Amino acid sequence: MKLRDKTINVGDLQPDEILVKVYAAGVNPEDLLLYNTAKYLFFKRNEKAVGRDFAGIVYAVGSQVTEYKVGDRVSGLFTPFFTEES
């Protein structure tokens, strides 16, 4: 796995997106199971599928977002499996 530094322009957020500053991410047994069995399920194995659980603070919100505001503490699950998104 390769660590990379990526600059994100907050002005590029879509109206329905939020940007979360992640403080913690977790690897659970399901992540490892999917990672280790990907070739049998006809998926391309990708380290981006590991550690999808996260917790952090909302850093920016799009213009149409009403449920969250900057500074809210959030946790979630990055759902796309084996994605090229980062």
ABEGO torsion letter per residue (X at the ends): XBBBBBBBBAAABBAABBBBBBABBBBBAAAAAAAAAAAAAGBBBBAAABGABBBBBBABBBAABAABBBGBBBBBBBABBGBABX
